[in-house]
């Protein structure tokens, strides 16, 4: 099959023919239909986060089941599915207490000594990215890394639920538990930020303030439910949010992954407010907060993939889309072929569009 392979950080992906294995007892072979180009992939492509090489990146995907292993119970051939990088074991403390996205048990990966799921051109092992490796025509994954969805859901839009939408909406509804009428600020209006805004609107937030440096993204944010916008390139975002809300917001979401914006999210809170960091801050980077602010019961927390329970959440999000409540058509800025994937990452570095989606022939 054809796949986009990363051999070294800060180098272009190379389209190669690689080999993929047969499904083991709890594994599923999926024909990839579409995969979103996510900023999380860019972190590894540009070397901000380390990962064993060579590797096939990609994690925000949807497709159709081709084969299943002997013990698979959740899907069957022909099912339409969405994948999720937060594969879960189902029996650790995190899973048993309902925190599936925090599971780090190795059960969903092949054990040391077993044949790898992916093999390179010369017969050597190819590393699988976060249990998925979706920039490829097929994926061989554990059954706890995907969920079946209704077949009338367009797969190019379904792919976005696999990361951006689950992360953004989940941060609102699960991690932060935004309640109707509360005020929300979202820093960064890329794919995840827009999904966060959409999630806040669905949750009934009374005021939703979108913050970005790109006027085009701020205009797009209004379509997703933002009631106010702040151009961070021309004004101080913290002062603007405080002025708009008379003292600060109940919830601030950081959807970029920078030290400065994480600190801004905390600074724009009202007393008793919560800042939720969704973005991936680079390893080793530390943020600085005013200790006295904690006397006002302000909180800051992280969110891993929207604290999701994806086998339940994703089918519900599909229903939201089909009912016209979840905006996915507007999230897709361009549809490309696998051979154009480096162009998609170049655009992602410029930060001008919401989401690029790679389509595969079916």
C-alpha positions in Angstrom: 0.0 0.0 0.0 1.0 3.6 -0.4 1.9 5.7 2.7 3.5 9.0 3.6 6.7 8.1 5.5 8.7 10.4 7.8 12.4 9.4 7.9 13.9 12.3 9.7 12.3 15.3 11.5 12.2 18.6 9.5 12.2 16.7 6.2 9.3 16.2 3.8 7.2 13.1 3.9 8.0 10.6 1.2 5.2 8.6 -0.5 6.3 5.0 -0.5 5.0 1.5 -1.0 5.1 -0.3 2.4 3.7 -3.6 3.6 0.9 -4.1 6.2 0.2 -7.2 8.2 -2.9 -9.3 8.7 -5.3 -8.7 11.6 -4.4 -10.5 14.8 -7.1 -11.8 17.3 -8.3 -8.3 18.3 -7.2 -6.3 15.3 -9.0 -4.6 12.5 -7.9 -3.8 9.0 -9.4 -0.6 7.7 -9.4 0.9 4.2 -8.7 4.6 4.8 -11.2 6.9 3.2 -10.1 10.3 4.6 -7.7 11.8 7.1 -7.4 15.3 8.5 -4.0 17.1 8.6 -3.7 18.0 12.3 -1.3 20.3 14.0 -0.4 17.4 16.4 1.2 15.7 13.4 3.2 18.8 12.6 4.7 18.8 16.1 6.3 15.4 15.3 7.1 16.3 11.7 9.0 19.4 12.8 10.8 17.6 15.7 9.1 19.5 18.6 8.1 16.1 20.0 10.4 13.0 19.5 9.2 9.8 17.9 11.0 6.7 16.6 11.8 6.8 12.8 10.8 5.9 10.2 7.2 6.4 10.9 3.9 6.8 9.1 2.1 9.8 10.8 -1.6 10.6 10.7 -4.3 10.0 13.3 -7.6 11.9 12.4 -9.2 9.3 10.1 -12.3 7.5 8.9 -12.7 4.5 6.7 -14.3 1.1 6.0 -13.5 -2.2 7.7 -12.0 -4.7 5.4 -11.0 -7.6 7.7 -11.3 -8.4 11.4 -9.4 -10.7 13.7 -10.8 -13.8 15.4 -11.7 -12.1 18.7 -13.1 -8.8 17.4 -16.6 -8.1 18.8 -17.3 -4.4 18.1 -17.1 -4.1 14.3 -17.4 -6.3 11.2 -16.3 -6.0 7.5 -18.2 -3.3 5.7 -18.7 -1.1 8.8 -17.9 2.6 8.5 -15.6 3.7 11.3 -13.8 6.6 12.9 -10.4 6.0 14.5 -9.1 7.5 17.7 -5.5 7.8 18.9 -6.6 7.4 22.6 -6.9 3.6 22.3 -7.9 2.0 25.6 -7.4 -1.3 27.3 -10.7 -1.5 29.1 -9.4 -2.9 32.4 -6.9 -0.4 34.0 -7.8 2.0 36.7 -8.3 4.9 34.3 -10.6 2.8 32.0 -12.6 1.4 34.9 -13.3 4.9 36.3 -14.4 6.2 33.0 -11.3 8.1 32.0 -10.5 6.2 28.8 -8.4 8.9 27.2 -5.8 8.6 30.0 -5.2 4.9 29.4 -1.5 4.1 28.7 -1.6 0.3 29.0 0.4 -1.4 26.2 -2.4 -3.9 25.4 -3.4 -2.1 22.2 0.0 -2.5 20.6 1.8 -5.6 19.4 4.2 -7.0 21.9 8.0 -7.0 21.6 9.1 -9.9 19.4 5.9 -10.0 17.4 5.9 -9.1 13.8 5.2 -5.4 13.4 2.0 -4.2 11.9 3.9 -2.1 9.2 7.0 -3.0 7.3 9.3 -0.8 5.2 10.4 -1.4 1.6 13.6 -3.2 2.6 11.8 -5.5 5.1 12.6 -3.5 8.2 10.0 -2.5 10.7 8.0 0.7 10.2 6.9 2.5 13.3 3.2 3.0 13.8 2.1 6.4 15.0 -0.1 6.5 18.1 -1.7 3.1 17.3 -2.9 4.3 13.9 -0.6 5.7 11.1 -3.4 7.1 9.1 -1.5 8.7 6.2 -1.7 5.4 4.4 -4.2 3.6 2.2 -4.9 1.1 5.0 -4.7 0.9 8.8 -4.2 -2.1 11.0 -5.3 -1.2 14.5 -6.7 -2.6 17.7 -10.5 -2.7 17.9 -10.3 -0.3 20.8 -8.9 2.4 18.5 -12.1 2.8 16.4 -15.8 2.9 16.6 -18.6 2.1 14.0 -20.8 4.9 12.9 -24.0 5.2 10.8 -23.4 4.7 7.1 -25.1 7.8 5.8 -22.4 10.0 7.5 -19.9 11.4 4.9 -16.5 9.9 5.7 -14.5 13.0 4.8 -16.4 15.0 7.5 -16.4 12.0 9.9 -12.6 12.0 9.9 -12.5 15.4 11.6 -14.5 13.9 14.6 -11.5 11.6 15.1 -9.4 14.3 16.7 -10.3 18.0 16.2 -13.9 17.8 17.1 -13.6 15.2 19.8 -10.7 17.2 21.4 -12.5 20.6 21.2 -16.0 19.6 22.1 -14.8 17.2 24.7 -12.7 19.9 26.4 -15.9 21.9 26.7 -18.3 19.2 27.8 -16.2 16.7 29.7 -13.0 18.4 30.9 -14.4 21.9 31.8 -18.1 21.0 32.1 -19.3 24.3 30.6 -22.8 25.1 31.8 -25.6 27.0 30.0 -25.1 30.8 30.4 -21.5 30.7 31.3 -18.9 32.9 29.5 -16.2 31.3 27.4 -13.0 32.5 25.6 -11.2 30.4 23.1 -7.6 31.3 22.1 -6.7 30.0 18.7 -9.3 29.5 15.9 -7.8 26.6 14.0 -9.6 23.2 13.7 -9.6 22.4 17.4 -10.4 26.0 18.4 -13.3 26.2 16.1 -14.6 22.8 17.4 -14.3 24.2 20.9 -16.4 27.3 19.9 -19.0 25.0 18.3 -19.0 22.8 21.4 -19.5 25.9 23.7 -22.4 27.0 21.5 -24.0 23.5 21.7 -23.4 23.5 25.5 -25.4 26.8 25.8 -22.6 29.2 26.7 -24.0 32.7 27.0 -21.0 34.5 25.5 -18.3 33.0 23.4 -15.2 35.1 22.6 -12.9 34.0 19.8 -9.3 35.1 19.9 -6.8 34.9 16.9 -4.4 36.9 14.9 -6.0 36.0 11.5 -9.0 38.1 10.6 -10.2 35.3 8.3 -10.3 32.8 11.1 -12.1 35.3 13.3 -14.8 35.6 10.7 -15.1 31.9 10.5 -15.3 31.7 14.3 -18.6 33.7 14.1 -20.0 30.9 11.9 -19.2 28.4 14.6 -21.0 30.3 17.3 -18.6 33.1 18.5 -20.6 36.1 19.8 -17.5 38.3 20.0 -14.1 38.3 18.4 -10.7 39.7 19.5 -7.8 40.3 17.0 -4.8 39.4 19.2 -2.5 41.0 16.6 -3.9 44.5 17.2 -5.0 44.5 20.9 -4.1 42.9 24.2 -6.3 39.8 24.4 -6.5 39.7 28.2 -7.6 43.4 28.5 -10.1 42.9 25.7 -11.7 39.9 27.3 -11.9 41.5 30.7 -13.5 44.6 29.1 -16.1 42.6 27.2 -17.1 40.6 30.2 -16.7 43.0 33.1 -13.9 41.2 34.8 -13.2 37.9 33.0 -14.7 34.7 31.8 -15.9 31.5 33.5 -13.9 29.4 31.1 -10.8 30.1 28.9 -9.6 27.5 26.4 -6.1 27.6 25.0 -6.0 25.8 21.6 -2.5 26.6 20.3 0.1 25.1 22.6 2.2 28.2 23.5 3.5 29.4 26.9 2.2 33.0 26.3 -1.3 31.9 25.3 -1.6 29.4 28.2 -0.7 32.3 30.6 -3.2 34.6 28.9 -5.9 32.0 29.3 -5.4 32.0 33.1 -5.1 35.8 33.2 -8.4 36.4 31.5 -10.4 34.4 34.1 -12.9 35.8 36.5 -12.8 34.7 40.2 -13.6 31.0 40.3 -12.8 30.6 36.6 -11.1 27.7 34.9 -8.4 27.7 32.2 -8.2 24.5 30.1 -5.1 24.0 28.0 -5.9 21.9 24.9 -2.8 22.8 22.8 0.4 20.7 23.0 3.0 22.8 24.8 6.5 21.7 23.8 8.4 19.5 26.2 10.5 21.4 28.7 8.5 24.7 28.3 7.3 26.0 31.7 4.4 28.5 32.2 4.4 31.2 34.9 1.3 32.2 36.8 0.7 34.8 39.6 0.4 32.9 42.9 -2.0 35.5 44.3 -4.6 34.6 41.6 -5.2 31.3 43.3 -6.7 33.1 46.2 -9.5 33.9 43.8 -10.1 30.1 43.3 -8.9 30.3 39.7 -7.9 26.9 38.2 -5.8 25.7 35.3 -6.0 22.2 33.9 -5.0 20.1 30.9 -7.3 18.2 28.5 -6.2 15.0 26.8 -8.3 14.4 23.6 -11.2 16.1 25.3 -11.4 13.7 28.2 -13.3 11.5 25.7 -15.2 8.3 25.9 -15.0 8.0 22.2 -17.0 4.8 21.6 -20.0 6.8 23.0 -19.1 10.3 22.1 -18.3 9.9 18.4 -21.6 8.4 17.3 -23.4 11.1 19.2 -21.3 13.8 17.4 -22.2 12.2 14.1 -25.9 12.6 15.1 -25.2 16.2 16.0 -23.8 16.8 12.5 -26.7 15.0 10.8 -29.1 17.1 12.8 -27.4 20.3 11.7 -25.9 21.2 15.1 -22.3 20.3 14.5 -20.4 22.3 11.8 -18.1 20.1 9.8 -18.6 21.3 6.2 -17.3 24.7 7.2 -14.3 23.2 9.0 -12.8 21.7 5.8 -10.8 24.3 3.9 -9.5 22.0 1.2 -9.5 18.4 0.0 -6.2 17.0 -1.3 -4.7 13.7 -2.5 -1.9 11.9 -0.6 0.7 13.2 -3.0 -0.1 16.7 -1.9 0.4 16.1 1.8 3.6 18.2 2.1 1.6 21.1 0.7 -1.0 20.6 3.4 1.7 20.8 6.1 3.2 23.9 4.5 -0.2 25.6 4.7 -0.6 24.4 8.3 2.6 26.2 9.2 1.2 29.4 7.7 -1.9 28.9 9.8 -4.3 30.5 7.4 -6.9 27.7 6.9 -9.0 25.7 9.3 -8.5 22.0 8.1 -7.1 20.2 5.2 -8.4 16.7 4.5 -6.5 14.0 2.5 -8.9 11.8 0.5 -8.2 8.3 -0.7 -9.8 6.5 -3.6 -12.4 3.9 -2.7 
